C-alpha cells in the first residue's frame, strides 16, 4: 500500500542534473544521490539524515525512507503529481508540486 502523508509533512526535491535529492522526512532533513535515472527508471541511494527524534513522526519517517528505497520507476500524472513506483510498477509514493 502507498504511504499516505497529509499536510505536507514530508518533502522531496529532485535535482536531475546533479543526480541528487533532498527533503524533510517529517522530522529530519535528508539528502542523497540518485543512483539510477534513465527514461522512467529511478533509484535513490541511501539518504544521509539529521538525527533528531520526533515521537509523533518517527514511525512515519521510518516507513517513508523504506518506501523511498523501494522506488524503481517514476511517472507524472495528468495534473502534475509525481508518482514513485516499485519494481512491480505499483504506486509507492505520490507527491504534489509546491511553489
Steps between C-alpha positions, in 0.01 A plus 500: 500500500619853430630709789242772573639835611268786584557870561828515305710359785738316266679673214713378211703710257673332206792665322532305175813671364687450829359147552405595857189518715414662832205576722347463841372164624252651745764565766847470351654666196650252256701488179649240273609407149282373221657169403298428190318742271409387150171562322237389754750328734629658820685370802575693816825433684506481879402827662719689743276650770517724799454305825209664682232285660141612462260266676195601294665432162765234574302205363383692193854615423636145526222377270571781253875426476422130450253586223751735334760222494251277311433750218604379153282703258344844480221664300301822498122512530289717270465755779878526559548269798813286527429128538781281633451133422648171617650220292147372429414854378244547777484842662708534816510879546311791347620859524327824406682808378554799726630844413 
